Amino acid sequence: MNRLLVLGVLAALAACSPKQQTAQEPAPQAKEPAPVAAPAEQPVDVPAGAYTMDPMHTSVLFRVDHLGFSNYTARFKKSTAQLQFDPNNLAASTVTVAVDAKSLETDFPDPAKLDFNAELTGEKWLDAAKYPEITFRSISVEPTGARTMRINGELTLRGVTRPMVLEARFNGGYRGHPMDPNARIGFSATGVLKRSEFGISYGIPAPGTTMGVSDAVNVIVETEFSGPPVARSAEPAPTGAGGQTK
Protein backbone atom coordinates (compact mmCIF):
# COMPACT_ATOMS: atom_id res chain seq x y z
CA MET A 1 0.00 0.00 0.00
CA ASN A 2 2.78 2.42 0.80
CA ARG A 3 4.36 1.87 -2.60
CA LEU A 4 1.07 2.45 -4.35
CA LEU A 5 0.53 5.63 -2.33
CA VAL A 6 3.96 7.01 -3.29
CA LEU A 7 3.37 6.28 -6.97
CA GLY A 8 0.00 8.05 -6.81
CA VAL A 9 1.54 11.16 -5.25
CA LEU A 10 4.29 11.29 -7.90
CA ALA A 11 1.72 10.97 -10.67
CA ALA A 12 -0.34 13.79 -9.21
CA LEU A 13 2.70 16.05 -8.97
CA ALA A 14 3.66 15.33 -12.57
CA ALA A 15 0.17 16.19 -13.74
CA CYS A 16 0.26 19.53 -11.92
CA SER A 17 3.77 20.58 -13.05
CA PRO A 18 4.12 23.21 -15.89
CA LYS A 19 4.19 21.78 -19.36
CA GLN A 20 7.67 21.94 -20.93
CA GLN A 21 7.98 23.47 -24.37
CA THR A 22 9.39 21.21 -27.05
CA ALA A 23 11.00 21.97 -30.37
CA GLN A 24 7.71 21.07 -32.03
CA GLU A 25 5.74 23.45 -29.77
CA PRO A 26 7.27 26.96 -29.85
CA ALA A 27 6.36 29.35 -27.07
CA PRO A 28 3.55 31.70 -28.01
CA GLN A 29 4.77 35.18 -28.98
CA ALA A 30 3.34 38.20 -27.20
CA LYS A 31 1.28 40.33 -29.52
CA GLU A 32 2.35 43.94 -29.87
CA PRO A 33 -0.44 46.42 -29.11
CA ALA A 34 -1.91 48.06 -32.17
CA PRO A 35 -0.55 51.60 -32.64
CA VAL A 36 -2.93 54.30 -31.48
CA ALA A 37 -3.31 57.12 -33.95
CA ALA A 38 -2.52 60.56 -32.57
CA PRO A 39 -5.57 62.83 -32.45
CA ALA A 40 -5.74 65.15 -35.39
CA GLU A 41 -5.06 68.82 -34.74
CA GLN A 42 -8.34 70.68 -34.56
CA PRO A 43 -8.57 73.92 -36.54
CA VAL A 44 -8.56 77.06 -34.42
CA ASP A 45 -10.94 79.84 -35.37
CA VAL A 46 -8.98 83.02 -34.69
CA PRO A 47 -8.74 86.10 -36.90
CA ALA A 48 -5.60 87.11 -38.75
CA GLY A 49 -4.17 90.48 -37.83
CA ALA A 50 -2.05 92.40 -35.35
CA TYR A 51 -1.54 90.94 -31.87
CA THR A 52 0.17 92.40 -28.79
CA MET A 53 1.89 90.34 -26.10
CA ASP A 54 0.01 89.97 -22.82
CA PRO A 55 2.67 90.58 -20.11
CA MET A 56 0.49 89.01 -17.40
CA HIS A 57 0.63 85.67 -19.20
CA THR A 58 4.19 85.68 -20.51
CA SER A 59 7.36 84.07 -19.12
CA VAL A 60 10.82 84.63 -20.63
CA LEU A 61 13.34 82.24 -19.06
CA PHE A 62 16.94 81.24 -19.68
CA ARG A 63 18.99 78.25 -18.49
CA VAL A 64 22.73 77.65 -18.33
CA ASP A 65 24.77 74.66 -17.21
CA HIS A 66 26.56 75.45 -13.93
CA LEU A 67 29.59 73.23 -13.22
CA GLY A 68 27.75 70.30 -14.78
CA PHE A 69 25.75 70.15 -11.53
CA SER A 70 22.56 72.03 -12.42
CA ASN A 71 20.68 73.84 -15.16
CA TYR A 72 20.53 77.22 -13.48
CA THR A 73 17.35 79.11 -14.39
CA ALA A 74 16.47 82.81 -14.22
CA ARG A 75 14.02 85.07 -16.03
CA PHE A 76 13.26 88.53 -17.35
CA LYS A 77 10.25 90.23 -15.79
CA LYS A 78 9.61 92.88 -18.46
CA SER A 79 9.21 92.36 -22.18
CA THR A 80 7.01 93.49 -25.05
CA ALA A 81 6.21 91.95 -28.42
CA GLN A 82 4.21 92.71 -31.54
CA LEU A 83 2.95 89.92 -33.77
CA GLN A 84 1.35 89.83 -37.20
CA PHE A 85 -0.34 86.43 -37.31
CA ASP A 86 -2.35 84.46 -39.83
CA PRO A 87 -3.35 80.95 -38.64
CA ASN A 88 -3.93 79.88 -42.24
CA ASN A 89 -0.55 81.17 -43.45
CA LEU A 90 2.08 80.75 -40.74
CA ALA A 91 4.86 81.68 -43.16
CA ALA A 92 3.42 85.18 -43.48
CA SER A 93 3.65 85.82 -39.73
CA THR A 94 6.20 88.24 -38.24
CA VAL A 95 7.20 89.07 -34.68
CA THR A 96 9.37 91.64 -32.93
CA VAL A 97 10.36 91.33 -29.27
CA ALA A 98 12.02 93.73 -26.83
CA VAL A 99 13.27 92.53 -23.42
CA ASP A 100 14.31 94.90 -20.62
CA ALA A 101 17.80 93.67 -19.68
CA LYS A 102 17.58 95.36 -16.27
CA SER A 103 14.51 93.28 -15.41
CA LEU A 104 16.58 90.10 -15.00
CA GLU A 105 15.41 88.25 -11.88
CA THR A 106 17.22 85.46 -10.03
CA ASP A 107 16.28 83.66 -6.83
CA PHE A 108 19.00 85.43 -4.83
CA PRO A 109 18.62 89.21 -4.97
CA ASP A 110 19.95 89.78 -1.44
CA PRO A 111 21.93 93.05 -1.27
CA ALA A 112 23.01 92.31 2.30
CA LYS A 113 24.89 89.20 1.10
CA LEU A 114 25.12 89.17 -2.68
CA ASP A 115 22.75 90.86 -5.09
CA PHE A 116 22.93 88.27 -7.84
CA ASN A 117 20.53 90.30 -10.00
CA ALA A 118 22.99 93.21 -9.96
CA GLU A 119 25.93 90.91 -10.72
CA LEU A 120 24.32 89.37 -13.79
CA THR A 121 23.16 92.72 -15.14
CA GLY A 122 26.64 94.19 -14.53
CA GLU A 123 29.55 94.75 -16.91
CA LYS A 124 30.84 91.13 -16.90
CA TRP A 125 27.52 89.78 -18.07
CA LEU A 126 24.64 91.74 -19.63
CA ASP A 127 26.07 95.24 -19.02
CA ALA A 128 22.46 96.45 -18.84
CA ALA A 129 23.43 100.02 -17.98
CA LYS A 130 25.10 100.35 -21.39
CA TYR A 131 22.82 97.97 -23.31
CA PRO A 132 19.40 98.23 -21.65
CA GLU A 133 17.43 96.31 -24.29
CA ILE A 134 17.62 92.84 -25.83
CA THR A 135 15.69 92.52 -29.09
CA PHE A 136 14.61 89.75 -31.45
CA ARG A 137 13.24 90.32 -34.95
CA SER A 138 11.92 87.55 -37.17
CA ILE A 139 13.30 87.27 -40.71
CA SER A 140 11.26 84.30 -41.91
CA VAL A 141 8.88 81.67 -40.57
CA GLU A 142 9.01 78.06 -41.77
CA PRO A 143 5.98 75.87 -40.94
CA THR A 144 7.16 72.48 -39.64
CA GLY A 145 3.74 71.03 -38.84
CA ALA A 146 0.07 71.91 -38.53
CA ARG A 147 0.82 74.13 -35.53
CA THR A 148 4.60 74.21 -35.32
CA MET A 149 7.08 76.54 -36.95
CA ARG A 150 10.74 77.50 -37.09
CA ILE A 151 11.27 81.23 -36.63
CA ASN A 152 14.51 82.46 -38.19
CA GLY A 153 15.48 85.83 -36.82
CA GLU A 154 18.10 88.20 -35.49
CA LEU A 155 18.93 88.62 -31.81
CA THR A 156 20.62 91.81 -30.61
CA LEU A 157 22.36 91.51 -27.23
CA ARG A 158 25.00 93.84 -25.79
CA GLY A 159 24.96 95.76 -29.06
CA VAL A 160 25.82 92.67 -31.14
CA THR A 161 23.40 91.20 -33.67
CA ARG A 162 23.55 87.50 -34.58
CA PRO A 163 21.18 84.99 -36.22
CA MET A 164 18.97 83.00 -33.86
CA VAL A 165 16.38 80.29 -34.45
CA LEU A 166 13.29 79.68 -32.30
CA GLU A 167 11.31 76.45 -32.48
CA ALA A 168 7.73 77.47 -31.76
CA ARG A 169 4.31 75.92 -31.33
CA PHE A 170 0.95 77.63 -31.75
CA ASN A 171 -1.03 76.32 -28.77
CA GLY A 172 -4.43 77.63 -29.82
CA GLY A 173 -6.72 80.55 -29.15
CA TYR A 174 -10.21 81.98 -29.40
CA ARG A 175 -12.01 84.79 -31.21
CA GLY A 176 -13.42 86.14 -28.00
CA HIS A 177 -14.94 85.27 -24.64
CA PRO A 178 -17.79 86.72 -22.58
CA MET A 179 -15.13 88.25 -20.30
CA ASP A 180 -12.63 89.10 -23.05
CA PRO A 181 -13.68 91.23 -26.03
CA ASN A 182 -10.46 90.49 -27.94
CA ALA A 183 -9.14 87.46 -29.73
CA ARG A 184 -6.40 85.58 -27.84
CA ILE A 185 -3.68 83.17 -28.94
CA GLY A 186 -0.81 81.40 -27.18
CA PHE A 187 2.64 80.08 -28.08
CA SER A 188 5.55 78.12 -26.65
CA ALA A 189 9.06 78.65 -28.04
CA THR A 190 12.61 77.52 -27.36
CA GLY A 191 16.01 78.47 -28.71
CA VAL A 192 19.75 78.30 -28.00
CA LEU A 193 22.41 80.99 -28.27
CA LYS A 194 26.14 81.13 -27.56
CA ARG A 195 26.81 84.00 -25.20
CA SER A 196 30.44 84.26 -26.33
CA GLU A 197 29.16 85.44 -29.73
CA PHE A 198 27.69 88.47 -27.97
CA GLY A 199 30.78 89.39 -25.98
CA ILE A 200 29.85 87.53 -22.77
CA SER A 201 32.78 85.16 -22.22
CA TYR A 202 33.25 85.46 -18.46
CA GLY A 203 33.23 82.08 -16.69
CA ILE A 204 33.09 79.84 -19.77
CA PRO A 205 34.68 76.46 -18.85
CA ALA A 206 38.07 75.55 -20.29
CA PRO A 207 37.88 72.96 -23.11
CA GLY A 208 37.22 69.49 -21.74
CA THR A 209 35.91 70.74 -18.38
CA THR A 210 32.60 71.90 -16.88
CA MET A 211 34.19 74.19 -14.30
CA GLY A 212 32.20 77.33 -14.98
CA VAL A 213 29.02 78.46 -16.71
CA SER A 214 28.18 77.07 -20.14
CA ASP A 215 28.61 79.09 -23.30
CA ALA A 216 25.26 77.72 -24.50
CA VAL A 217 22.20 79.51 -23.14
CA ASN A 218 18.79 77.89 -23.51
CA VAL A 219 15.89 80.30 -23.96
CA ILE A 220 12.32 79.31 -23.06
CA VAL A 221 9.28 81.45 -23.83
CA GLU A 222 5.65 80.88 -22.83
CA THR A 223 3.40 83.67 -24.02
CA GLU A 224 -0.08 84.81 -24.95
CA PHE A 225 -1.12 87.61 -27.31
CA SER A 226 -4.24 89.74 -27.38
CA GLY A 227 -5.58 90.44 -30.84
CA PRO A 228 -8.30 92.19 -32.79
CA PRO A 229 -11.63 92.84 -31.03
CA VAL A 230 -14.43 90.44 -31.79
CA ALA A 231 -16.89 91.69 -34.38
CA ARG A 232 -20.32 91.94 -32.81
CA SER A 233 -23.62 92.27 -34.61
CA ALA A 234 -25.23 95.70 -34.38
CA GLU A 235 -27.95 95.99 -31.73
CA PRO A 236 -31.36 97.21 -32.93
CA ALA A 237 -31.98 100.89 -32.30
CA PRO A 238 -34.43 101.69 -29.47
CA THR A 239 -37.93 102.54 -30.60
CA GLY A 240 -40.58 104.80 -29.10
CA ALA A 241 -44.37 104.49 -28.88
CA GLY A 242 -46.00 103.12 -31.96
CA GLY A 243 -42.73 101.52 -33.10
CA GLN A 244 -41.20 104.81 -34.24
CA THR A 245 -37.48 105.26 -33.91
CA LYS A 246 -36.46 107.94 -31.46
C-alpha positions as CSV (number, residue, x, y, z in Angstrom):
1,M,0.0,0.0,0.0
2,N,2.8,2.4,0.8
3,R,4.4,1.9,-2.6
4,L,1.1,2.4,-4.4
5,L,0.5,5.6,-2.3
6,V,4.0,7.0,-3.3
7,L,3.4,6.3,-7.0
8,G,0.0,8.0,-6.8
9,V,1.5,11.2,-5.2
10,L,4.3,11.3,-7.9
11,A,1.7,11.0,-10.7
12,A,-0.3,13.8,-9.2
13,L,2.7,16.1,-9.0
14,A,3.7,15.3,-12.6
15,A,0.2,16.2,-13.7
16,C,0.3,19.5,-11.9
17,S,3.8,20.6,-13.0
18,P,4.1,23.2,-15.9
19,K,4.2,21.8,-19.4
20,Q,7.7,21.9,-20.9
21,Q,8.0,23.5,-24.4
22,T,9.4,21.2,-27.0
23,A,11.0,22.0,-30.4
24,Q,7.7,21.1,-32.0
25,E,5.7,23.4,-29.8
26,P,7.3,27.0,-29.9
27,A,6.4,29.3,-27.1
28,P,3.6,31.7,-28.0
29,Q,4.8,35.2,-29.0
30,A,3.3,38.2,-27.2
31,K,1.3,40.3,-29.5
32,E,2.4,43.9,-29.9
33,P,-0.4,46.4,-29.1
34,A,-1.9,48.1,-32.2
35,P,-0.6,51.6,-32.6
36,V,-2.9,54.3,-31.5
37,A,-3.3,57.1,-34.0
38,A,-2.5,60.6,-32.6
39,P,-5.6,62.8,-32.4
40,A,-5.7,65.2,-35.4
41,E,-5.1,68.8,-34.7
42,Q,-8.3,70.7,-34.6
43,P,-8.6,73.9,-36.5
44,V,-8.6,77.1,-34.4
45,D,-10.9,79.8,-35.4
46,V,-9.0,83.0,-34.7
47,P,-8.7,86.1,-36.9
48,A,-5.6,87.1,-38.7
49,G,-4.2,90.5,-37.8
50,A,-2.1,92.4,-35.3
51,Y,-1.5,90.9,-31.9
52,T,0.2,92.4,-28.8
53,M,1.9,90.3,-26.1
54,D,0.0,90.0,-22.8
55,P,2.7,90.6,-20.1
56,M,0.5,89.0,-17.4
57,H,0.6,85.7,-19.2
58,T,4.2,85.7,-20.5
59,S,7.4,84.1,-19.1
60,V,10.8,84.6,-20.6
61,L,13.3,82.2,-19.1
62,F,16.9,81.2,-19.7
63,R,19.0,78.3,-18.5
64,V,22.7,77.6,-18.3
65,D,24.8,74.7,-17.2
66,H,26.6,75.4,-13.9
67,L,29.6,73.2,-13.2
68,G,27.7,70.3,-14.8
69,F,25.7,70.1,-11.5
70,S,22.6,72.0,-12.4
71,N,20.7,73.8,-15.2
72,Y,20.5,77.2,-13.5
73,T,17.4,79.1,-14.4
74,A,16.5,82.8,-14.2
75,R,14.0,85.1,-16.0
76,F,13.3,88.5,-17.4
77,K,10.2,90.2,-15.8
78,K,9.6,92.9,-18.5
79,S,9.2,92.4,-22.2
80,T,7.0,93.5,-25.0
81,A,6.2,91.9,-28.4
82,Q,4.2,92.7,-31.5
83,L,3.0,89.9,-33.8
84,Q,1.3,89.8,-37.2
85,F,-0.3,86.4,-37.3
86,D,-2.4,84.5,-39.8
87,P,-3.3,80.9,-38.6
88,N,-3.9,79.9,-42.2
89,N,-0.5,81.2,-43.5
90,L,2.1,80.8,-40.7
91,A,4.9,81.7,-43.2
92,A,3.4,85.2,-43.5
93,S,3.6,85.8,-39.7
94,T,6.2,88.2,-38.2
95,V,7.2,89.1,-34.7
96,T,9.4,91.6,-32.9
97,V,10.4,91.3,-29.3
98,A,12.0,93.7,-26.8
99,V,13.3,92.5,-23.4
100,D,14.3,94.9,-20.6
101,A,17.8,93.7,-19.7
102,K,17.6,95.4,-16.3
103,S,14.5,93.3,-15.4
104,L,16.6,90.1,-15.0
105,E,15.4,88.3,-11.9
106,T,17.2,85.5,-10.0
107,D,16.3,83.7,-6.8
108,F,19.0,85.4,-4.8
109,P,18.6,89.2,-5.0
110,D,20.0,89.8,-1.4
111,P,21.9,93.0,-1.3
112,A,23.0,92.3,2.3
113,K,24.9,89.2,1.1
114,L,25.1,89.2,-2.7
115,D,22.7,90.9,-5.1
116,F,22.9,88.3,-7.8
117,N,20.5,90.3,-10.0
118,A,23.0,93.2,-10.0
119,E,25.9,90.9,-10.7
120,L,24.3,89.4,-13.8
121,T,23.2,92.7,-15.1
122,G,26.6,94.2,-14.5
123,E,29.5,94.7,-16.9
124,K,30.8,91.1,-16.9
125,W,27.5,89.8,-18.1
126,L,24.6,91.7,-19.6
127,D,26.1,95.2,-19.0
128,A,22.5,96.4,-18.8
129,A,23.4,100.0,-18.0
130,K,25.1,100.4,-21.4
131,Y,22.8,98.0,-23.3
132,P,19.4,98.2,-21.7
133,E,17.4,96.3,-24.3
134,I,17.6,92.8,-25.8
135,T,15.7,92.5,-29.1
136,F,14.6,89.8,-31.5
137,R,13.2,90.3,-35.0
138,S,11.9,87.6,-37.2
139,I,13.3,87.3,-40.7
140,S,11.3,84.3,-41.9
141,V,8.9,81.7,-40.6
142,E,9.0,78.1,-41.8
143,P,6.0,75.9,-40.9
144,T,7.2,72.5,-39.6
145,G,3.7,71.0,-38.8
146,A,0.1,71.9,-38.5
147,R,0.8,74.1,-35.5
148,T,4.6,74.2,-35.3
149,M,7.1,76.5,-37.0
150,R,10.7,77.5,-37.1
151,I,11.3,81.2,-36.6
152,N,14.5,82.5,-38.2
153,G,15.5,85.8,-36.8
154,E,18.1,88.2,-35.5
155,L,18.9,88.6,-31.8
156,T,20.6,91.8,-30.6
157,L,22.4,91.5,-27.2
158,R,25.0,93.8,-25.8
159,G,25.0,95.8,-29.1
160,V,25.8,92.7,-31.1
161,T,23.4,91.2,-33.7
162,R,23.6,87.5,-34.6
163,P,21.2,85.0,-36.2
164,M,19.0,83.0,-33.9
165,V,16.4,80.3,-34.5
166,L,13.3,79.7,-32.3
167,E,11.3,76.4,-32.5
168,A,7.7,77.5,-31.8
169,R,4.3,75.9,-31.3
170,F,1.0,77.6,-31.8
171,N,-1.0,76.3,-28.8
172,G,-4.4,77.6,-29.8
173,G,-6.7,80.6,-29.2
174,Y,-10.2,82.0,-29.4
175,R,-12.0,84.8,-31.2
176,G,-13.4,86.1,-28.0
177,H,-14.9,85.3,-24.6
178,P,-17.8,86.7,-22.6
179,M,-15.1,88.3,-20.3
180,D,-12.6,89.1,-23.0
181,P,-13.7,91.2,-26.0
182,N,-10.5,90.5,-27.9
183,A,-9.1,87.5,-29.7
184,R,-6.4,85.6,-27.8
185,I,-3.7,83.2,-28.9
186,G,-0.8,81.4,-27.2
187,F,2.6,80.1,-28.1
188,S,5.6,78.1,-26.6
189,A,9.1,78.7,-28.0
190,T,12.6,77.5,-27.4
191,G,16.0,78.5,-28.7
192,V,19.8,78.3,-28.0
193,L,22.4,81.0,-28.3
194,K,26.1,81.1,-27.6
195,R,26.8,84.0,-25.2
196,S,30.4,84.3,-26.3
197,E,29.2,85.4,-29.7
198,F,27.7,88.5,-28.0
199,G,30.8,89.4,-26.0
200,I,29.9,87.5,-22.8
201,S,32.8,85.2,-22.2
202,Y,33.3,85.5,-18.5
203,G,33.2,82.1,-16.7
204,I,33.1,79.8,-19.8
205,P,34.7,76.5,-18.9
206,A,38.1,75.6,-20.3
207,P,37.9,73.0,-23.1
208,G,37.2,69.5,-21.7
209,T,35.9,70.7,-18.4
210,T,32.6,71.9,-16.9
211,M,34.2,74.2,-14.3
212,G,32.2,77.3,-15.0
213,V,29.0,78.5,-16.7
214,S,28.2,77.1,-20.1
215,D,28.6,79.1,-23.3
216,A,25.3,77.7,-24.5
217,V,22.2,79.5,-23.1
218,N,18.8,77.9,-23.5
219,V,15.9,80.3,-24.0
220,I,12.3,79.3,-23.1
221,V,9.3,81.4,-23.8
222,E,5.7,80.9,-22.8
223,T,3.4,83.7,-24.0
224,E,-0.1,84.8,-25.0
225,F,-1.1,87.6,-27.3
226,S,-4.2,89.7,-27.4
227,G,-5.6,90.4,-30.8
228,P,-8.3,92.2,-32.8
229,P,-11.6,92.8,-31.0
230,V,-14.4,90.4,-31.8
231,A,-16.9,91.7,-34.4
232,R,-20.3,91.9,-32.8
233,S,-23.6,92.3,-34.6
234,A,-25.2,95.7,-34.4
235,E,-28.0,96.0,-31.7
236,P,-31.4,97.2,-32.9
237,A,-32.0,100.9,-32.3
238,P,-34.4,101.7,-29.5
239,T,-37.9,102.5,-30.6
240,G,-40.6,104.8,-29.1
241,A,-44.4,104.5,-28.9
242,G,-46.0,103.1,-32.0
243,G,-42.7,101.5,-33.1
244,Q,-41.2,104.8,-34.2
245,T,-37.5,105.3,-33.9
246,K,-36.5,107.9,-31.5
